[in-house]
Amino acid sequence: MDGFGIAVAAFIIITLAVGVFAGKLVKNSGKRMIVAGKSLPLAMVGTMLAAQAVDGNSSLGNVSLVFEFGFWAGAAIPIGLGLCLFVTAAFYAKPLNKMSMITLPDFYFRRYGNGAEGLSGILMIISFLILVAGNLAASGFILEVVFGIDYFWGISISALVIVAYTIAGGLFASAYTNLFQVYLAIGSFWAGFLFFYGNYADVPWDVIYNNAPPEFMDLSGLYDIANGALINWGAILALGLGDIVALDFMERVFSARGPKTAQRGALMGGALTLFTVVPTSMLGIVAFYYLPVDTDPALTLPILSTEFMPFAIGAAILMGVVGASMSTASGGLLAISSVISRNLMQRIIRRRWMGKENWSDSKLLVVTRIAIIPMMIVGTIIGYFVPAPGIYLILAFDIVFAGAFAPLTFGLFWKKANMPAAIASLIIGSAFRLIFFFTMPEEWAGLDTMIPPIIAFIVFFVVALATQSKYPGKARHDVRDYVPPEEDVIAGEDLKHFKDGSEAMPCEMDRSNPSGPDEDLASKNAL
């Protein structure tokens, strides 16, 4: 094992140790495992949101797409993710954090009922299995290069480490490992880019830059269909808006100890994400100069780091990407498992269909941990047989962008949003995305991403207006301002006291803003 292998191995061991140690903070609580008890400060929330954006899918995907198709093909990923976090901060973070939820499908349950909860949960599980697979693939590629092992063993090692610290520490594991993972990744990306840009390499920067075809670097990637403009805009919109319906992003928004903390954390995460646009994208241009055109695109960043950069910079990039990939895979895996345990098993299957008593907080913890294992096996299988970091990231949010974005947005901001509209939007939007996957001509690729959510918004609006007499949306609109008692949330009976006019819990002060009150109504009990 060479120096790169030793560095990455040591980093993985440290990550595992910190993640497992964070398990002490779970305290036999499912809610603490899934959303850290709604107790995290700004620095952790912002860092975790950035880590979910600056992951293996994003960084390896960015470099590899630039290497293949040009600057905008790759830069669309961090631009879209940064845009998503800014939009989340502007419109979604505060009201969603205030509602004191455990999973994002909780919103669909409170606003629309079990049907929308189940459909949205299934869509999000499919979406995040793809996301987990992409990050496992990214980790597997790096371990394959630095350890000189088969890709199968690389992805398997990554999966085992992620399962271990996710089961142990849940969201607390991500919170504490991200503190050293994401800043190492961002710093090393810039160091790698500046190494080439500052003419410290064996080739001057202008030679490297001018080697790329003109269409790789000009603005045609944003307006010329022949140069991928539709695909690039589709990626930006899928990530910029579809990623709002992201289980892992929303876990972190929910984990903030107050609405203002959630909003500022999203702003912080968005700024850190956009800070990576230039270095990661330009490393793809560097790879285009140094590597043969037939190089496996997924291996461009690992090969560039190990063969053409100083050891310290290359090792830091590899450690940062592995850490961020594991963090996102862990967050996605936890999110999937919590939707299965919380929304599908606890509330729909057990309570609604079987009429049995709800689980305790500790029971929710146990079932969530058990669900992690089969979900990781499925994600590993997908990542092994169809490895495609970058493409996976965009595809993952195509799915929820098509069907689940309209019900979330209308549900928050339109009083006439109702159950039939949500169900119709979820089904029809997703169906059109599936149909376009098979029927959209290749030259119009990108429209298959952009058209389905527009259809879903139109369907939602029309169906909601047509069904108001029987299903008045205003009956549940105020649920966005209602904070259930802690025991109701844990039991899955979020609306137990909503319809009888019970008051929400008293207002607490946001610990990130001690000088004035905030809307954090549940942080005291969460801690």
C-alpha positions as CSV (number, residue, x, y, z in Angstrom):
1,M,0.0,0.0,0.0
2,D,1.5,3.4,-1.0
3,G,1.1,6.7,0.7
4,F,-2.2,7.5,-0.9
5,G,-3.6,4.2,0.3
6,I,-2.3,4.7,3.8
7,A,-3.8,8.3,4.0
8,V,-7.2,7.2,2.8
9,A,-7.2,4.1,5.1
10,A,-6.3,6.3,8.1
11,F,-9.0,8.8,7.1
12,I,-11.7,6.0,6.8
13,I,-10.7,4.6,10.2
14,I,-10.9,8.1,11.8
15,T,-14.3,8.7,10.2
16,L,-15.6,5.3,11.4
17,A,-14.3,6.0,15.0
18,V,-15.9,9.4,15.2
19,G,-19.2,8.1,13.7
20,V,-19.4,5.2,16.1
21,F,-18.5,7.5,19.1
22,A,-21.3,9.8,18.1
23,G,-23.7,6.9,18.8
24,K,-23.5,7.9,22.5
25,L,-25.6,10.9,21.6
26,V,-28.5,8.9,20.2
27,K,-29.6,7.9,23.7
28,N,-31.9,5.1,22.6
29,S,-34.1,7.5,20.7
30,G,-35.4,7.2,17.2
31,K,-36.0,10.9,16.9
32,R,-32.5,11.7,18.0
33,M,-31.0,9.2,15.6
34,I,-33.0,10.6,12.6
35,V,-33.0,14.3,13.2
36,A,-30.6,14.7,16.1
37,G,-33.4,15.6,18.4
38,K,-33.9,18.9,16.6
39,S,-31.0,20.2,18.6
40,L,-28.1,21.2,16.2
41,P,-26.5,24.7,15.9
42,L,-25.9,26.7,12.8
43,A,-22.3,25.6,12.2
44,M,-23.3,21.9,12.1
45,V,-26.5,22.4,10.0
46,G,-24.7,24.5,7.4
47,T,-21.7,22.2,7.3
48,M,-23.9,19.1,6.9
49,L,-25.9,20.7,4.1
50,A,-22.7,21.6,2.3
51,A,-21.4,18.0,2.8
52,Q,-24.6,16.6,1.2
53,A,-24.0,18.8,-1.8
54,V,-20.2,18.5,-2.0
55,D,-20.1,14.7,-2.2
56,G,-18.8,12.0,-4.5
57,N,-21.7,12.2,-6.9
58,S,-21.1,16.0,-7.1
59,S,-17.3,16.2,-7.2
60,L,-16.5,13.1,-9.2
61,G,-19.6,13.6,-11.3
62,N,-18.6,17.3,-12.0
63,V,-15.1,16.5,-13.1
64,S,-16.1,13.5,-15.2
65,L,-18.9,15.3,-17.0
66,V,-16.6,18.3,-17.8
67,F,-14.0,15.8,-19.0
68,E,-16.6,14.3,-21.4
69,F,-18.9,17.2,-22.4
70,G,-17.5,20.5,-21.2
71,F,-17.6,23.0,-18.4
72,W,-21.4,23.6,-18.1
73,A,-22.2,19.9,-18.1
74,G,-20.3,19.4,-14.9
75,A,-20.7,22.9,-13.3
76,A,-24.5,22.4,-13.5
77,I,-24.2,20.1,-10.5
78,P,-22.8,22.5,-7.9
79,I,-24.7,25.4,-9.4
80,G,-28.0,23.5,-9.1
81,L,-27.3,22.3,-5.6
82,G,-26.2,25.7,-4.4
83,L,-29.4,27.2,-6.0
84,C,-31.5,24.6,-4.2
85,L,-30.1,25.6,-0.8
86,F,-30.7,29.3,-1.4
87,V,-34.3,28.6,-2.5
88,T,-34.7,26.4,0.5
89,A,-33.5,29.2,2.8
90,A,-35.7,31.8,1.1
91,F,-39.0,29.8,1.2
92,Y,-38.9,26.4,2.8
93,A,-36.5,26.0,5.7
94,K,-38.3,28.1,8.3
95,P,-41.9,26.7,7.9
96,L,-40.7,23.1,7.6
97,N,-38.4,23.3,10.6
98,K,-41.2,25.0,12.6
99,M,-43.5,22.0,12.1
100,S,-41.2,19.7,14.1
101,M,-41.3,16.7,11.8
102,I,-39.1,13.6,11.7
103,T,-39.2,12.8,7.9
104,L,-40.3,14.8,4.8
105,P,-43.2,12.4,4.1
106,D,-44.6,13.6,7.5
107,F,-45.5,16.8,5.7
108,Y,-47.5,15.0,3.1
109,F,-49.3,13.1,5.9
110,R,-50.2,16.2,7.8
111,R,-51.3,18.2,4.8
112,Y,-52.9,15.5,2.7
113,G,-53.2,12.2,4.6
114,N,-51.8,8.6,4.4
115,G,-52.2,8.2,0.6
116,A,-49.9,11.1,-0.3
117,E,-47.6,10.1,2.5
118,G,-47.2,6.6,1.1
119,L,-46.8,7.7,-2.5
120,S,-44.3,10.4,-1.7
121,G,-42.4,8.1,0.6
122,I,-42.1,5.4,-2.1
123,L,-40.9,8.0,-4.7
124,M,-38.3,9.3,-2.2
125,I,-37.1,5.9,-1.4
126,I,-36.5,5.1,-5.1
127,S,-34.8,8.5,-5.5
128,F,-32.5,8.0,-2.6
129,L,-31.5,4.5,-3.4
130,I,-30.1,6.0,-6.6
131,L,-28.3,8.7,-4.7
132,V,-26.8,6.2,-2.2
133,A,-25.7,4.0,-5.2
134,G,-23.9,7.0,-6.8
135,N,-22.0,7.9,-3.7
136,L,-21.1,4.3,-3.0
137,A,-19.8,4.1,-6.6
138,A,-17.7,7.2,-6.1
139,S,-16.1,5.8,-2.9
140,G,-15.6,2.5,-4.6
141,F,-13.7,4.1,-7.6
142,I,-11.4,5.9,-5.2
143,L,-10.6,2.9,-3.1
144,E,-10.1,0.9,-6.3
145,V,-7.4,3.4,-7.4
146,V,-5.6,4.0,-4.1
147,F,-5.7,0.5,-2.8
148,G,-5.2,-1.3,-6.2
149,I,-8.2,-3.5,-5.5
150,D,-11.1,-4.6,-7.6
151,Y,-14.0,-2.2,-7.7
152,F,-16.2,-4.8,-6.0
153,W,-14.1,-4.7,-2.9
154,G,-13.8,-1.0,-3.0
155,I,-17.6,-0.5,-3.0
156,S,-18.0,-3.3,-0.4
157,I,-15.6,-1.7,2.1
158,S,-17.3,1.6,1.7
159,A,-20.7,0.0,2.3
160,L,-19.6,-1.8,5.5
161,V,-18.0,1.4,7.0
162,I,-21.1,3.4,6.2
163,V,-23.5,0.9,7.7
164,A,-21.4,0.6,10.8
165,Y,-21.4,4.3,11.7
166,T,-24.9,5.0,10.4
167,I,-26.4,2.3,12.6
168,A,-24.4,3.6,15.6
169,G,-24.7,7.3,15.3
170,G,-27.4,8.2,12.8
171,L,-27.5,11.9,12.0
172,F,-25.1,12.7,14.9
173,A,-22.5,10.6,13.1
174,S,-22.9,12.8,10.0
175,A,-22.8,16.0,12.0
176,Y,-19.5,15.3,13.7
177,T,-17.7,13.6,10.8
178,N,-18.8,16.4,8.4
179,L,-16.9,18.9,10.5
180,F,-13.6,17.7,9.2
181,Q,-14.7,16.1,5.9
182,V,-16.3,18.9,4.0
183,Y,-13.7,21.6,4.7
184,L,-10.9,19.2,3.8
185,A,-12.7,18.5,0.5
186,I,-13.4,22.1,-0.4
187,G,-9.9,23.3,0.6
188,S,-8.2,20.5,-1.4
189,F,-10.3,21.2,-4.5
190,W,-9.1,24.7,-4.5
191,A,-5.5,23.7,-3.7
192,G,-5.6,21.2,-6.7
193,F,-7.0,23.8,-9.1
194,L,-4.5,26.5,-7.9
195,F,-1.6,24.1,-8.4
196,F,-2.3,24.0,-12.1
197,Y,-3.6,27.5,-12.5
198,G,-0.6,29.0,-10.7
199,N,1.8,27.3,-13.1
200,Y,3.3,25.1,-10.5
201,A,2.6,22.0,-12.7
202,D,4.9,21.0,-15.6
203,V,2.6,22.7,-18.1
204,P,1.6,26.4,-18.1
205,W,-2.1,27.1,-17.4
206,D,-2.8,28.8,-20.7
207,V,-1.6,25.6,-22.5
208,I,-3.9,23.4,-20.4
209,Y,-6.9,25.8,-20.8
210,N,-6.5,26.3,-24.5
211,N,-6.3,22.6,-25.2
212,A,-10.0,22.2,-24.5
213,P,-12.3,22.7,-27.5
214,P,-13.9,26.2,-27.6
215,E,-17.4,24.7,-27.0
216,F,-16.2,23.2,-23.8
217,M,-15.6,26.7,-22.2
218,D,-17.9,29.2,-23.9
219,L,-21.5,29.9,-23.0
220,S,-22.9,27.7,-25.8
221,G,-23.5,25.0,-23.2
222,L,-26.3,27.3,-21.9
223,Y,-28.1,28.2,-25.1
224,D,-27.0,25.8,-27.9
225,I,-29.1,22.6,-27.9
226,A,-26.5,20.9,-30.0
227,N,-24.0,21.6,-27.2
228,G,-26.2,20.1,-24.5
229,A,-28.0,23.3,-23.3
230,L,-31.3,21.5,-22.7
231,I,-29.6,18.7,-20.7
232,N,-27.6,21.3,-18.7
233,W,-30.7,23.4,-17.8
234,G,-32.6,20.2,-17.0
235,A,-29.8,19.3,-14.6
236,I,-29.8,22.7,-13.0
237,L,-33.6,22.7,-12.5
238,A,-33.7,19.0,-11.3
239,L,-31.1,19.8,-8.6
240,G,-32.1,23.4,-8.0
241,L,-35.8,22.7,-7.4
242,G,-36.1,18.9,-7.3
243,D,-33.5,18.7,-4.5
244,I,-35.8,20.7,-2.3
245,V,-37.7,17.4,-2.0
246,A,-34.6,15.7,-0.7
247,L,-34.8,13.5,2.3
248,D,-31.2,14.2,3.4
249,F,-31.4,17.9,2.9
250,M,-34.6,18.1,4.9
251,E,-33.3,15.8,7.6
252,R,-30.7,18.5,8.2
253,V,-33.3,21.3,8.0
254,F,-35.4,19.5,10.6
255,S,-32.4,18.9,12.8
256,A,-31.8,22.6,13.3
257,R,-32.8,23.8,16.7
258,G,-34.9,26.7,15.4
259,P,-36.4,28.0,12.1
260,K,-33.8,30.8,11.9
261,T,-31.0,28.4,12.4
262,A,-32.4,26.2,9.6
263,Q,-32.7,29.2,7.3
264,R,-29.2,30.4,8.0
265,G,-27.8,26.9,7.7
266,A,-29.3,26.5,4.2
267,L,-27.7,29.9,3.2
268,M,-24.3,28.7,4.6
269,G,-24.5,25.4,2.9
270,G,-25.5,27.1,-0.4
271,A,-22.6,29.5,-0.2
272,L,-20.1,26.7,0.5
273,T,-21.5,24.6,-2.4
274,L,-21.2,27.5,-4.9
275,F,-17.6,28.0,-3.7
276,T,-16.7,24.7,-5.3
277,V,-18.1,25.5,-8.8
278,V,-14.8,26.8,-10.2
279,P,-12.2,24.4,-8.8
280,T,-14.1,21.1,-9.4
281,S,-15.2,22.1,-12.9
282,M,-11.8,23.4,-13.9
283,L,-10.2,20.2,-12.7
284,G,-12.3,18.5,-15.4
285,I,-10.6,20.8,-18.0
286,V,-7.2,19.8,-16.5
287,A,-8.0,16.2,-16.8
288,F,-8.9,16.7,-20.5
289,Y,-5.4,17.8,-21.1
290,Y,-3.5,15.2,-19.1
291,L,-5.6,12.0,-19.6
292,P,-6.4,10.0,-22.7
293,V,-9.9,10.6,-24.1
294,D,-10.7,6.9,-23.6
295,T,-10.1,7.2,-19.8
296,D,-13.1,6.0,-17.7
297,P,-14.7,9.3,-16.8
298,A,-15.5,8.2,-13.3
299,L,-11.7,7.7,-12.7
300,T,-10.6,11.1,-13.9
301,L,-10.4,12.8,-10.5
302,P,-8.7,9.8,-8.7
303,I,-6.1,9.4,-11.5
304,L,-5.5,13.2,-11.7
305,S,-5.0,13.3,-7.9
306,T,-2.6,10.3,-7.6
307,E,-0.5,10.9,-10.8
308,F,-0.4,14.6,-11.5
309,M,-0.7,16.5,-8.2
310,P,1.6,16.8,-5.2
311,F,1.0,14.0,-2.7
312,A,-0.4,16.3,0.0
313,I,-3.0,17.8,-2.3
314,G,-3.9,14.6,-4.1
315,A,-4.3,12.7,-0.8
316,A,-6.4,15.5,0.7
317,I,-8.8,15.4,-2.4
318,L,-9.2,11.7,-2.2
319,M,-9.8,11.8,1.6
320,G,-12.2,14.6,1.2
321,V,-14.2,13.0,-1.5
322,V,-14.3,9.6,0.2
323,G,-15.5,11.3,3.4
324,A,-18.1,13.4,1.7
325,S,-19.3,10.4,-0.3
326,M,-19.7,8.3,2.8
327,S,-21.5,11.1,4.6
328,T,-24.0,11.6,1.8
329,A,-24.5,7.8,1.5
330,S,-25.0,7.6,5.2
331,G,-27.5,10.5,5.3
332,G,-29.4,9.0,2.3
333,L,-29.4,5.6,3.9
334,L,-30.7,6.9,7.2
335,A,-33.3,8.9,5.4
336,I,-34.6,5.9,3.4
337,S,-34.7,3.7,6.5
338,S,-36.5,6.3,8.5
339,V,-39.2,6.7,5.9
340,I,-39.6,2.9,5.8
341,S,-39.8,2.6,9.6
342,R,-41.7,5.8,10.4
343,N,-44.0,6.5,7.4
344,L,-44.6,3.1,5.9
345,M,-44.3,0.6,8.8
346,Q,-45.3,2.6,11.8
347,R,-48.0,4.8,10.5
348,I,-49.5,3.2,7.4
349,I,-49.0,-0.5,7.7
350,R,-49.1,-1.0,11.5
351,R,-51.5,1.8,12.6
352,R,-53.8,2.3,9.6
353,W,-54.0,-1.1,8.1
354,M,-53.5,-3.3,11.2
355,G,-54.9,-1.1,13.9
356,K,-52.1,-1.8,16.3
357,E,-50.5,0.5,18.8
358,N,-47.8,2.9,17.8
359,W,-44.1,2.3,18.6
360,S,-42.2,4.0,21.4
361,D,-39.2,6.2,20.6
362,S,-36.9,3.3,21.3
363,K,-38.9,0.9,19.1
364,L,-38.6,3.4,16.2
365,L,-34.9,3.5,16.7
366,V,-34.6,-0.3,16.5
367,V,-36.7,-0.7,13.4
368,T,-34.9,2.1,11.6
369,R,-31.5,0.5,12.4
370,I,-32.8,-2.8,11.1
371,A,-34.1,-1.2,7.8
372,I,-30.6,0.2,7.1
373,I,-29.1,-3.1,6.3
374,P,-31.3,-4.3,3.4
375,M,-31.4,-0.7,2.0
376,M,-27.6,-0.6,1.9
377,I,-27.5,-4.0,0.1
378,V,-29.9,-2.7,-2.6
379,G,-27.9,0.5,-3.0
380,T,-24.6,-1.4,-3.2
381,I,-26.0,-3.7,-5.9
382,I,-27.2,-0.7,-8.0
383,G,-23.8,1.0,-7.5
384,Y,-21.9,-2.1,-8.5
385,F,-23.7,-3.1,-11.6
386,V,-24.5,0.4,-13.0
387,P,-21.8,2.8,-11.6
388,A,-22.4,6.4,-12.8
389,P,-21.6,9.2,-10.3
390,G,-23.0,12.5,-11.5
391,I,-25.6,11.0,-13.7
392,Y,-27.1,9.2,-10.7
393,L,-27.3,12.5,-8.8
394,I,-29.4,14.2,-11.5
395,L,-31.6,11.1,-12.0
396,A,-32.3,10.8,-8.3
397,F,-33.9,14.3,-8.2
398,D,-35.5,14.0,-11.6
399,I,-37.8,11.5,-9.9
400,V,-39.1,13.7,-7.0
401,F,-39.0,16.9,-9.1
402,A,-41.5,15.3,-11.4
403,G,-44.2,14.3,-8.9
404,A,-43.4,15.4,-5.4
405,F,-42.3,19.1,-5.7
406,A,-45.8,20.5,-6.7
407,P,-47.6,19.0,-3.6
408,L,-44.9,20.3,-1.2
409,T,-45.0,23.8,-2.7
410,F,-48.7,24.1,-3.0
411,G,-49.2,22.5,0.4
412,L,-47.1,25.2,2.1
413,F,-48.3,28.2,0.2
414,W,-51.8,27.7,-1.2
415,K,-54.8,27.3,1.0
416,K,-56.8,25.4,-1.6
417,A,-54.2,22.6,-1.8
418,N,-56.0,19.3,-1.0
419,M,-55.6,15.5,-1.0
420,P,-57.0,14.7,-4.5
421,A,-54.7,17.2,-6.1
422,A,-51.7,15.9,-4.3
423,I,-52.4,12.3,-5.3
424,A,-53.0,13.2,-8.9
425,S,-49.9,15.3,-9.0
426,L,-47.7,12.6,-7.5
427,I,-49.0,9.9,-9.9
428,I,-49.3,11.9,-13.1
429,G,-46.0,13.8,-12.8
430,S,-44.1,10.7,-12.0
431,A,-45.8,8.7,-14.8
432,F,-44.9,11.4,-17.4
433,R,-41.3,11.3,-16.3
434,L,-41.3,7.5,-16.8
435,I,-43.0,7.8,-20.2
436,F,-40.5,10.4,-21.3
437,F,-37.6,8.3,-20.2
438,F,-38.5,5.8,-22.9
439,T,-40.0,8.1,-25.6
440,M,-38.2,11.4,-25.5
441,P,-35.9,11.7,-28.6
442,E,-32.2,12.0,-27.7
443,E,-31.9,15.4,-29.3
444,W,-34.5,16.7,-26.9
445,A,-32.9,15.2,-23.8
446,G,-33.4,17.7,-20.9
447,L,-37.1,18.3,-21.7
448,D,-37.8,15.0,-20.1
449,T,-36.7,16.6,-16.9
450,M,-38.4,20.0,-17.3
451,I,-41.8,19.1,-18.7
452,P,-43.2,16.6,-16.1
453,P,-43.1,19.0,-13.1
454,I,-44.9,21.6,-15.2
455,I,-47.6,19.1,-15.9
456,A,-47.7,18.1,-12.2
457,F,-48.3,21.8,-11.2
458,I,-51.0,22.2,-13.8
459,V,-52.7,19.0,-12.7
460,F,-52.5,19.9,-9.1
461,F,-54.0,23.3,-9.7
462,V,-56.9,22.1,-11.8
463,V,-57.8,19.1,-9.6
464,A,-57.6,21.2,-6.4
465,L,-60.1,23.7,-7.8
466,A,-62.4,21.0,-9.2
467,T,-62.6,19.2,-5.8
468,Q,-62.8,22.0,-3.3
469,S,-66.5,21.4,-2.5
470,K,-65.8,17.9,-1.3
471,Y,-62.2,18.3,-0.1
472,P,-61.7,21.9,1.1
473,G,-58.0,22.6,1.3
474,K,-58.3,25.2,4.0
475,A,-59.3,22.5,6.5
476,R,-55.7,21.5,6.7
477,H,-53.8,24.6,5.6
478,D,-53.2,25.7,9.2
479,V,-51.3,22.5,9.8
480,R,-48.1,24.3,8.7
481,D,-48.4,26.5,11.7
482,Y,-49.3,23.7,14.2
483,V,-46.6,22.1,16.3
484,P,-47.8,18.8,17.7
485,P,-46.8,17.7,21.3
486,E,-43.6,15.7,21.4
487,E,-45.3,12.5,22.4
488,D,-47.7,12.8,19.4
489,V,-44.9,13.2,17.0
490,I,-43.0,10.2,18.2
491,A,-46.1,8.1,18.3
492,G,-46.9,9.0,14.7
493,E,-50.1,10.7,15.7
494,D,-49.1,14.2,14.5
495,L,-52.6,15.4,14.1
496,K,-54.2,13.9,17.2
497,H,-54.9,17.3,18.7
498,F,-55.0,19.4,15.6
499,K,-58.6,18.9,14.7
500,D,-60.0,19.5,18.2
501,G,-58.5,23.0,18.4
502,S,-55.7,22.3,20.9
503,E,-53.1,24.9,21.1
504,A,-49.6,24.4,19.8
505,M,-46.7,24.2,22.2
506,P,-45.4,27.5,23.7
507,C,-42.8,29.5,21.8
508,E,-39.2,28.8,22.7
509,M,-36.2,31.0,22.0
510,D,-33.9,30.0,19.1
511,R,-30.5,29.4,20.7
512,S,-28.8,30.7,17.6
513,N,-30.5,34.1,18.3
514,P,-30.6,34.6,22.1
515,S,-31.4,38.3,21.7
516,G,-34.9,37.7,20.5
517,P,-37.7,35.1,20.1
518,D,-38.0,32.7,17.2
519,E,-40.6,30.3,16.0
520,D,-38.8,27.2,17.3
521,L,-41.7,25.8,19.2
522,A,-40.3,22.3,20.0
523,S,-36.6,22.7,20.6
524,K,-36.8,22.4,24.4
525,N,-38.6,19.1,24.4
526,A,-36.4,17.8,21.5
527,L,-33.3,18.3,23.6
